[in-house]
Amino acid sequence: MKLSLEEAEKFHGHLGPYLVIGMRIGEYAMEQLGITPYF
């Protein structure tokens, strides 16, 4: 299951540039490392 920005915003409390960047970097890193998300 891929976490959406809407779900991340709900969890974090607000949507901001650092949340978006963090999610993108995390997805990219997981893809490059071949890691399967567990959530």
mmCIF entry with sequence, helices, sheets and N, C-alpha, C, O atoms, coordinates in Angstrom:
data_MODEL
# 
_entry.id   MODEL 
# 
_entity.id                         1 
_entity.type                       polymer 
_entity.pdbx_number_of_molecules   1 
# 
_entity_poly.entity_id                      1 
_entity_poly.type                           'polypeptide(L)' 
_entity_poly.nstd_linkage                   no 
_entity_poly.nstd_monomer                   no 
_entity_poly.pdbx_seq_one_letter_code       MKLSLEEAEKFHGHLGPYLVIGMRIGEYAMEQLGITPYF 
_entity_poly.pdbx_seq_one_letter_code_can   MKLSLEEAEKFHGHLGPYLVIGMRIGEYAMEQLGITPYF 
_entity_poly.pdbx_strand_id                 A 
# 
loop_
_entity_poly_seq.entity_id 
_entity_poly_seq.num 
_entity_poly_seq.mon_id 
_entity_poly_seq.hetero 
1 1  MET n 
1 2  LYS n 
1 3  LEU n 
1 4  SER n 
1 5  LEU n 
1 6  GLU n 
1 7  GLU n 
1 8  ALA n 
1 9  GLU n 
1 10 LYS n 
1 11 PHE n 
1 12 HIS n 
1 13 GLY n 
1 14 HIS n 
1 15 LEU n 
1 16 GLY n 
1 17 PRO n 
1 18 TYR n 
1 19 LEU n 
1 20 VAL n 
1 21 ILE n 
1 22 GLY n 
1 23 MET n 
1 24 ARG n 
1 25 ILE n 
1 26 GLY n 
1 27 GLU n 
1 28 TYR n 
1 29 ALA n 
1 30 MET n 
1 31 GLU n 
1 32 GLN n 
1 33 LEU n 
1 34 GLY n 
1 35 ILE n 
1 36 THR n 
1 37 PRO n 
1 38 TYR n 
1 39 PHE n 
# 
_struct_asym.id          A 
_struct_asym.entity_id   1 
# 
loop_
_struct_conf.conf_type_id 
_struct_conf.id 
_struct_conf.pdbx_PDB_helix_id 
_struct_conf.beg_label_comp_id 
_struct_conf.beg_label_asym_id 
_struct_conf.beg_label_seq_id 
_struct_conf.pdbx_beg_PDB_ins_code 
_struct_conf.end_label_comp_id 
_struct_conf.end_label_asym_id 
_struct_conf.end_label_seq_id 
_struct_conf.pdbx_end_PDB_ins_code 
_struct_conf.beg_auth_comp_id 
_struct_conf.beg_auth_asym_id 
_struct_conf.beg_auth_seq_id 
_struct_conf.end_auth_comp_id 
_struct_conf.end_auth_asym_id 
_struct_conf.end_auth_seq_id 
_struct_conf.pdbx_PDB_helix_class 
_struct_conf.details 
_struct_conf.pdbx_PDB_helix_length 
HELX_P HELX_P1 AA1 LEU A 5  ? HIS A 12 ? LEU A 5  HIS A 12 1 ? 8  
HELX_P HELX_P2 AA2 PRO A 17 ? LEU A 33 ? PRO A 17 LEU A 33 1 ? 17 
# 
_struct_conf_type.id          HELX_P 
_struct_conf_type.criteria    ? 
_struct_conf_type.reference   ? 
# 
loop_
_atom_site.group_PDB 
_atom_site.id 
_atom_site.type_symbol 
_atom_site.label_atom_id 
_atom_site.label_alt_id 
_atom_site.label_comp_id 
_atom_site.label_asym_id 
_atom_site.label_entity_id 
_atom_site.label_seq_id 
_atom_site.pdbx_PDB_ins_code 
_atom_site.Cartn_x 
_atom_site.Cartn_y 
_atom_site.Cartn_z 
_atom_site.occupancy 
_atom_site.B_iso_or_equiv 
_atom_site.pdbx_formal_charge 
_atom_site.auth_seq_id 
_atom_site.auth_comp_id 
_atom_site.auth_asym_id 
_atom_site.auth_atom_id 
_atom_site.pdbx_PDB_model_num 
ATOM 1   N N  . MET A 1 1  ? 0.838  -1.178 0.000  1.00 0.00 ? 1  MET A N  1 
ATOM 2   C CA . MET A 1 1  ? 0.000  0.000  0.000  1.00 0.00 ? 1  MET A CA 1 
ATOM 3   C C  . MET A 1 1  ? 0.881  1.239  0.000  1.00 0.00 ? 1  MET A C  1 
ATOM 4   O O  . MET A 1 1  ? 1.761  1.382  0.849  1.00 0.00 ? 1  MET A O  1 
ATOM 5   N N  . LYS A 1 2  ? 0.652  2.102  -0.918 1.00 0.00 ? 2  LYS A N  1 
ATOM 6   C CA . LYS A 1 2  ? 1.418  3.331  -1.005 1.00 0.00 ? 2  LYS A CA 1 
ATOM 7   C C  . LYS A 1 2  ? 0.691  4.430  -0.229 1.00 0.00 ? 2  LYS A C  1 
ATOM 8   O O  . LYS A 1 2  ? -0.498 4.667  -0.439 1.00 0.00 ? 2  LYS A O  1 
ATOM 9   N N  . LEU A 1 3  ? 1.409  5.089  0.656  1.00 0.00 ? 3  LEU A N  1 
ATOM 10  C CA . LEU A 1 3  ? 0.832  6.156  1.460  1.00 0.00 ? 3  LEU A CA 1 
ATOM 11  C C  . LEU A 1 3  ? 0.626  7.385  0.586  1.00 0.00 ? 3  LEU A C  1 
ATOM 12  O O  . LEU A 1 3  ? 1.551  7.830  -0.093 1.00 0.00 ? 3  LEU A O  1 
ATOM 13  N N  . SER A 1 4  ? -0.568 7.928  0.599  1.00 0.00 ? 4  SER A N  1 
ATOM 14  C CA . SER A 1 4  ? -0.860 9.110  -0.207 1.00 0.00 ? 4  SER A CA 1 
ATOM 15  C C  . SER A 1 4  ? -0.515 10.373 0.578  1.00 0.00 ? 4  SER A C  1 
ATOM 16  O O  . SER A 1 4  ? -0.378 10.340 1.801  1.00 0.00 ? 4  SER A O  1 
ATOM 17  N N  . LEU A 1 5  ? -0.379 11.474 -0.136 1.00 0.00 ? 5  LEU A N  1 
ATOM 18  C CA . LEU A 1 5  ? -0.115 12.746 0.521  1.00 0.00 ? 5  LEU A CA 1 
ATOM 19  C C  . LEU A 1 5  ? -1.253 13.121 1.463  1.00 0.00 ? 5  LEU A C  1 
ATOM 20  O O  . LEU A 1 5  ? -1.021 13.705 2.522  1.00 0.00 ? 5  LEU A O  1 
ATOM 21  N N  . GLU A 1 6  ? -2.472 12.788 1.082  1.00 0.00 ? 6  GLU A N  1 
ATOM 22  C CA . GLU A 1 6  ? -3.615 13.097 1.943  1.00 0.00 ? 6  GLU A CA 1 
ATOM 23  C C  . GLU A 1 6  ? -3.519 12.340 3.271  1.00 0.00 ? 6  GLU A C  1 
ATOM 24  O O  . GLU A 1 6  ? -3.797 12.894 4.334  1.00 0.00 ? 6  GLU A O  1 
ATOM 25  N N  . GLU A 1 7  ? -3.121 11.071 3.194  1.00 0.00 ? 7  GLU A N  1 
ATOM 26  C CA . GLU A 1 7  ? -2.970 10.268 4.414  1.00 0.00 ? 7  GLU A CA 1 
ATOM 27  C C  . GLU A 1 7  ? -1.812 10.784 5.265  1.00 0.00 ? 7  GLU A C  1 
ATOM 28  O O  . GLU A 1 7  ? -1.911 10.831 6.491  1.00 0.00 ? 7  GLU A O  1 
ATOM 29  N N  . ALA A 1 8  ? -0.719 11.171 4.616  1.00 0.00 ? 8  ALA A N  1 
ATOM 30  C CA . ALA A 1 8  ? 0.433  11.703 5.344  1.00 0.00 ? 8  ALA A CA 1 
ATOM 31  C C  . ALA A 1 8  ? 0.079  13.028 6.013  1.00 0.00 ? 8  ALA A C  1 
ATOM 32  O O  . ALA A 1 8  ? 0.491  13.287 7.144  1.00 0.00 ? 8  ALA A O  1 
ATOM 33  N N  . GLU A 1 9  ? -0.680 13.858 5.319  1.00 0.00 ? 9  GLU A N  1 
ATOM 34  C CA . GLU A 1 9  ? -1.111 15.134 5.890  1.00 0.00 ? 9  GLU A CA 1 
ATOM 35  C C  . GLU A 1 9  ? -1.985 14.905 7.127  1.00 0.00 ? 9  GLU A C  1 
ATOM 36  O O  . GLU A 1 9  ? -1.833 15.582 8.143  1.00 0.00 ? 9  GLU A O  1 
ATOM 37  N N  . LYS A 1 10 ? -2.885 13.955 7.023  1.00 0.00 ? 10 LYS A N  1 
ATOM 38  C CA . LYS A 1 10 ? -3.774 13.635 8.145  1.00 0.00 ? 10 LYS A CA 1 
ATOM 39  C C  . LYS A 1 10 ? -2.951 13.148 9.348  1.00 0.00 ? 10 LYS A C  1 
ATOM 40  O O  . LYS A 1 10 ? -3.218 13.542 10.483 1.00 0.00 ? 10 LYS A O  1 
ATOM 41  N N  . PHE A 1 11 ? -1.964 12.300 9.099  1.00 0.00 ? 11 PHE A N  1 
ATOM 42  C CA . PHE A 1 11 ? -1.122 11.765 10.170 1.00 0.00 ? 11 PHE A CA 1 
ATOM 43  C C  . PHE A 1 11 ? -0.240 12.852 10.783 1.00 0.00 ? 11 PHE A C  1 
ATOM 44  O O  . PHE A 1 11 ? -0.111 12.939 12.004 1.00 0.00 ? 11 PHE A O  1 
ATOM 45  N N  . HIS A 1 12 ? 0.369  13.687 9.923  1.00 0.00 ? 12 HIS A N  1 
ATOM 46  C CA . HIS A 1 12 ? 1.339  14.692 10.357 1.00 0.00 ? 12 HIS A CA 1 
ATOM 47  C C  . HIS A 1 12 ? 0.667  15.932 10.947 1.00 0.00 ? 12 HIS A C  1 
ATOM 48  O O  . HIS A 1 12 ? 1.228  16.589 11.824 1.00 0.00 ? 12 HIS A O  1 
ATOM 49  N N  . GLY A 1 13 ? -0.513 16.243 10.472 1.00 0.00 ? 13 GLY A N  1 
ATOM 50  C CA . GLY A 1 13 ? -1.237 17.400 10.988 1.00 0.00 ? 13 GLY A CA 1 
ATOM 51  C C  . GLY A 1 13 ? -1.348 18.549 10.013 1.00 0.00 ? 13 GLY A C  1 
ATOM 52  O O  . GLY A 1 13 ? -2.263 19.366 10.117 1.00 0.00 ? 13 GLY A O  1 
ATOM 53  N N  . HIS A 1 14 ? -0.434 18.623 9.073  1.00 0.00 ? 14 HIS A N  1 
ATOM 54  C CA . HIS A 1 14 ? -0.505 19.647 8.031  1.00 0.00 ? 14 HIS A CA 1 
ATOM 55  C C  . HIS A 1 14 ? 0.356  19.218 6.845  1.00 0.00 ? 14 HIS A C  1 
ATOM 56  O O  . HIS A 1 14 ? 1.214  18.344 6.963  1.00 0.00 ? 14 HIS A O  1 
ATOM 57  N N  . LEU A 1 15 ? 0.111  19.844 5.716  1.00 0.00 ? 15 LEU A N  1 
ATOM 58  C CA . LEU A 1 15 ? 0.879  19.550 4.505  1.00 0.00 ? 15 LEU A CA 1 
ATOM 59  C C  . LEU A 1 15 ? 1.833  20.703 4.250  1.00 0.00 ? 15 LEU A C  1 
ATOM 60  O O  . LEU A 1 15 ? 1.422  21.861 4.175  1.00 0.00 ? 15 LEU A O  1 
ATOM 61  N N  . GLY A 1 16 ? 3.085  20.382 4.121  1.00 0.00 ? 16 GLY A N  1 
ATOM 62  C CA . GLY A 1 16 ? 4.092  21.401 3.866  1.00 0.00 ? 16 GLY A CA 1 
ATOM 63  C C  . GLY A 1 16 ? 5.143  20.860 2.912  1.00 0.00 ? 16 GLY A C  1 
ATOM 64  O O  . GLY A 1 16 ? 5.142  19.675 2.578  1.00 0.00 ? 16 GLY A O  1 
ATOM 65  N N  . PRO A 1 17 ? 6.037  21.731 2.476  1.00 0.00 ? 17 PRO A N  1 
ATOM 66  C CA . PRO A 1 17 ? 7.042  21.323 1.494  1.00 0.00 ? 17 PRO A CA 1 
ATOM 67  C C  . PRO A 1 17 ? 7.969  20.223 2.002  1.00 0.00 ? 17 PRO A C  1 
ATOM 68  O O  . PRO A 1 17 ? 8.391  19.362 1.230  1.00 0.00 ? 17 PRO A O  1 
ATOM 69  N N  . TYR A 1 18 ? 8.287  20.246 3.290  1.00 0.00 ? 18 TYR A N  1 
ATOM 70  C CA . TYR A 1 18 ? 9.204  19.238 3.816  1.00 0.00 ? 18 TYR A CA 1 
ATOM 71  C C  . TYR A 1 18 ? 8.551  17.865 3.917  1.00 0.00 ? 18 TYR A C  1 
ATOM 72  O O  . TYR A 1 18 ? 9.229  16.846 3.788  1.00 0.00 ? 18 TYR A O  1 
ATOM 73  N N  . LEU A 1 19 ? 7.260  17.832 4.143  1.00 0.00 ? 19 LEU A N  1 
ATOM 74  C CA . LEU A 1 19 ? 6.542  16.558 4.149  1.00 0.00 ? 19 LEU A CA 1 
ATOM 75  C C  . LEU A 1 19 ? 6.557  15.949 2.751  1.00 0.00 ? 19 LEU A C  1 
ATOM 76  O O  . LEU A 1 19 ? 6.799  14.753 2.592  1.00 0.00 ? 19 LEU A O  1 
ATOM 77  N N  . VAL A 1 20 ? 6.300  16.769 1.747  1.00 0.00 ? 20 VAL A N  1 
ATOM 78  C CA . VAL A 1 20 ? 6.290  16.291 0.360  1.00 0.00 ? 20 VAL A CA 1 
ATOM 79  C C  . VAL A 1 20 ? 7.681  15.810 -0.044 1.00 0.00 ? 20 VAL A C  1 
ATOM 80  O O  . VAL A 1 20 ? 7.824  14.731 -0.619 1.00 0.00 ? 20 VAL A O  1 
ATOM 81  N N  . ILE A 1 21 ? 8.697  16.602 0.254  1.00 0.00 ? 21 ILE A N  1 
ATOM 82  C CA . ILE A 1 21 ? 10.072 16.225 -0.090 1.00 0.00 ? 21 ILE A CA 1 
ATOM 83  C C  . ILE A 1 21 ? 10.475 14.939 0.633  1.00 0.00 ? 21 ILE A C  1 
ATOM 84  O O  . ILE A 1 21 ? 11.086 14.052 0.036  1.00 0.00 ? 21 ILE A O  1 
ATOM 85  N N  . GLY A 1 22 ? 10.134 14.840 1.912  1.00 0.00 ? 22 GLY A N  1 
ATOM 86  C CA . GLY A 1 22 ? 10.470 13.650 2.687  1.00 0.00 ? 22 GLY A CA 1 
ATOM 87  C C  . GLY A 1 22 ? 9.823  12.398 2.131  1.00 0.00 ? 22 GLY A C  1 
ATOM 88  O O  . GLY A 1 22 ? 10.451 11.342 2.067  1.00 0.00 ? 22 GLY A O  1 
ATOM 89  N N  . MET A 1 23 ? 8.568  12.515 1.729  1.00 0.00 ? 23 MET A N  1 
ATOM 90  C CA . MET A 1 23 ? 7.886  11.352 1.151  1.00 0.00 ? 23 MET A CA 1 
ATOM 91  C C  . MET A 1 23 ? 8.524  10.949 -0.169 1.00 0.00 ? 23 MET A C  1 
ATOM 92  O O  . MET A 1 23 ? 8.729  9.764  -0.430 1.00 0.00 ? 23 MET A O  1 
ATOM 93  N N  . ARG A 1 24 ? 8.836  11.934 -0.998 1.00 0.00 ? 24 ARG A N  1 
ATOM 94  C CA . ARG A 1 24 ? 9.459  11.626 -2.295 1.00 0.00 ? 24 ARG A CA 1 
ATOM 95  C C  . ARG A 1 24 ? 10.833 10.994 -2.117 1.00 0.00 ? 24 ARG A C  1 
ATOM 96  O O  . ARG A 1 24 ? 11.159 10.018 -2.792 1.00 0.00 ? 24 ARG A O  1 
ATOM 97  N N  . ILE A 1 25 ? 11.631 11.539 -1.224 1.00 0.00 ? 25 ILE A N  1 
ATOM 98  C CA . ILE A 1 25 ? 12.963 10.984 -0.974 1.00 0.00 ? 25 ILE A CA 1 
ATOM 99  C C  . ILE A 1 25 ? 12.849 9.566  -0.418 1.00 0.00 ? 25 ILE A C  1 
ATOM 100 O O  . ILE A 1 25 ? 13.603 8.676  -0.813 1.00 0.00 ? 25 ILE A O  1 
ATOM 101 N N  . GLY A 1 26 ? 11.915 9.363  0.491  1.00 0.00 ? 26 GLY A N  1 
ATOM 102 C CA . GLY A 1 26 ? 11.710 8.029  1.058  1.00 0.00 ? 26 GLY A CA 1 
ATOM 103 C C  . GLY A 1 26 ? 11.311 7.013  0.012  1.00 0.00 ? 26 GLY A C  1 
ATOM 104 O O  . GLY A 1 26 ? 11.834 5.899  -0.008 1.00 0.00 ? 26 GLY A O  1 
ATOM 105 N N  . GLU A 1 27 ? 10.379 7.390  -0.867 1.00 0.00 ? 27 GLU A N  1 
ATOM 106 C CA . GLU A 1 27 ? 9.951  6.478  -1.936 1.00 0.00 ? 27 GLU A CA 1 
ATOM 107 C C  . GLU A 1 27 ? 11.104 6.175  -2.884 1.00 0.00 ? 27 GLU A C  1 
ATOM 108 O O  . GLU A 1 27 ? 11.285 5.030  -3.301 1.00 0.00 ? 27 GLU A O  1 
ATOM 109 N N  . TYR A 1 28 ? 11.887 7.201  -3.226 1.00 0.00 ? 28 TYR A N  1 
ATOM 110 C CA . TYR A 1 28 ? 13.022 7.017  -4.126 1.00 0.00 ? 28 TYR A CA 1 
ATOM 111 C C  . TYR A 1 28 ? 14.063 6.087  -3.488 1.00 0.00 ? 28 TYR A C  1 
ATOM 112 O O  . TYR A 1 28 ? 14.572 5.176  -4.142 1.00 0.00 ? 28 TYR A O  1 
ATOM 113 N N  . ALA A 1 29 ? 14.371 6.322  -2.213 1.00 0.00 ? 29 ALA A N  1 
ATOM 114 C CA . ALA A 1 29 ? 15.364 5.497  -1.521 1.00 0.00 ? 29 ALA A CA 1 
ATOM 115 C C  . ALA A 1 29 ? 14.909 4.043  -1.444 1.00 0.00 ? 29 ALA A C  1 
ATOM 116 O O  . ALA A 1 29 ? 15.700 3.128  -1.676 1.00 0.00 ? 29 ALA A O  1 
ATOM 117 N N  . MET A 1 30 ? 13.648 3.832  -1.121 1.00 0.00 ? 30 MET A N  1 
ATOM 118 C CA . MET A 1 30 ? 13.137 2.463  -1.041 1.00 0.00 ? 30 MET A CA 1 
ATOM 119 C C  . MET A 1 30 ? 13.208 1.776  -2.398 1.00 0.00 ? 30 MET A C  1 
ATOM 120 O O  . MET A 1 30 ? 13.526 0.590  -2.484 1.00 0.00 ? 30 MET A O  1 
ATOM 121 N N  . GLU A 1 31 ? 12.913 2.517  -3.450 1.00 0.00 ? 31 GLU A N  1 
ATOM 122 C CA . GLU A 1 31 ? 12.986 1.956  -4.807 1.00 0.00 ? 31 GLU A CA 1 
ATOM 123 C C  . GLU A 1 31 ? 14.428 1.596  -5.160 1.00 0.00 ? 31 GLU A C  1 
ATOM 124 O O  . GLU A 1 31 ? 14.683 0.516  -5.695 1.00 0.00 ? 31 GLU A O  1 
ATOM 125 N N  . GLN A 1 32 ? 15.372 2.492  -4.866 1.00 0.00 ? 32 GLN A N  1 
ATOM 126 C CA . GLN A 1 32 ? 16.773 2.263  -5.196 1.00 0.00 ? 32 GLN A CA 1 
ATOM 127 C C  . GLN A 1 32 ? 17.376 1.107  -4.388 1.00 0.00 ? 32 GLN A C  1 
ATOM 128 O O  . GLN A 1 32 ? 18.227 0.371  -4.889 1.00 0.00 ? 32 GLN A O  1 
ATOM 129 N N  . LEU A 1 33 ? 16.935 0.956  -3.154 1.00 0.00 ? 33 LEU A N  1 
ATOM 130 C CA . LEU A 1 33 ? 17.464 -0.093 -2.287 1.00 0.00 ? 33 LEU A CA 1 
ATOM 131 C C  . LEU A 1 33 ? 16.715 -1.410 -2.421 1.00 0.00 ? 33 LEU A C  1 
ATOM 132 O O  . LEU A 1 33 ? 17.128 -2.424 -1.858 1.00 0.00 ? 33 LEU A O  1 
ATOM 133 N N  . GLY A 1 34 ? 15.616 -1.395 -3.164 1.00 0.00 ? 34 GLY A N  1 
ATOM 134 C CA . GLY A 1 34 ? 14.837 -2.610 -3.355 1.00 0.00 ? 34 GLY A CA 1 
ATOM 135 C C  . GLY A 1 34 ? 14.082 -3.040 -2.108 1.00 0.00 ? 34 GLY A C  1 
ATOM 136 O O  . GLY A 1 34 ? 13.841 -4.229 -1.897 1.00 0.00 ? 34 GLY A O  1 
ATOM 137 N N  . ILE A 1 35 ? 13.712 -2.074 -1.289 1.00 0.00 ? 35 ILE A N  1 
ATOM 138 C CA . ILE A 1 35 ? 13.007 -2.361 -0.039 1.00 0.00 ? 35 ILE A CA 1 
ATOM 139 C C  . ILE A 1 35 ? 11.506 -2.382 -0.298 1.00 0.00 ? 35 ILE A C  1 
ATOM 140 O O  . ILE A 1 35 ? 10.963 -1.496 -0.957 1.00 0.00 ? 35 ILE A O  1 
ATOM 141 N N  . THR A 1 36 ? 10.849 -3.405 0.232  1.00 0.00 ? 36 THR A N  1 
ATOM 142 C CA . THR A 1 36 ? 9.398  -3.503 0.122  1.00 0.00 ? 36 THR A CA 1 
ATOM 143 C C  . THR A 1 36 ? 8.773  -2.809 1.322  1.00 0.00 ? 36 THR A C  1 
ATOM 144 O O  . THR A 1 36 ? 9.107  -3.129 2.463  1.00 0.00 ? 36 THR A O  1 
ATOM 145 N N  . PRO A 1 37 ? 7.868  -1.861 1.081  1.00 0.00 ? 37 PRO A N  1 
ATOM 146 C CA . PRO A 1 37 ? 7.231  -1.194 2.224  1.00 0.00 ? 37 PRO A CA 1 
ATOM 147 C C  . PRO A 1 37 ? 6.392  -2.175 3.033  1.00 0.00 ? 37 PRO A C  1 
ATOM 148 O O  . PRO A 1 37 ? 5.780  -3.083 2.471  1.00 0.00 ? 37 PRO A O  1 
ATOM 149 N N  . TYR A 1 38 ? 6.361  -1.999 4.321  1.00 0.00 ? 38 TYR A N  1 
ATOM 150 C CA . TYR A 1 38 ? 5.599  -2.893 5.189  1.00 0.00 ? 38 TYR A CA 1 
ATOM 151 C C  . TYR A 1 38 ? 4.314  -2.262 5.684  1.00 0.00 ? 38 TYR A C  1 
ATOM 152 O O  . TYR A 1 38 ? 3.613  -2.852 6.505  1.00 0.00 ? 38 TYR A O  1 
ATOM 153 N N  . PHE A 1 39 ? 3.993  -1.071 5.200  1.00 0.00 ? 39 PHE A N  1 
ATOM 154 C CA . PHE A 1 39 ? 2.756  -0.403 5.608  1.00 0.00 ? 39 PHE A CA 1 
ATOM 155 C C  . PHE A 1 39 ? 1.860  -0.190 4.429  1.00 0.00 ? 39 PHE A C  1 
ATOM 156 O O  . PHE A 1 39 ? 0.769  0.360  4.574  1.00 0.00 ? 39 PHE A O  1 
# 
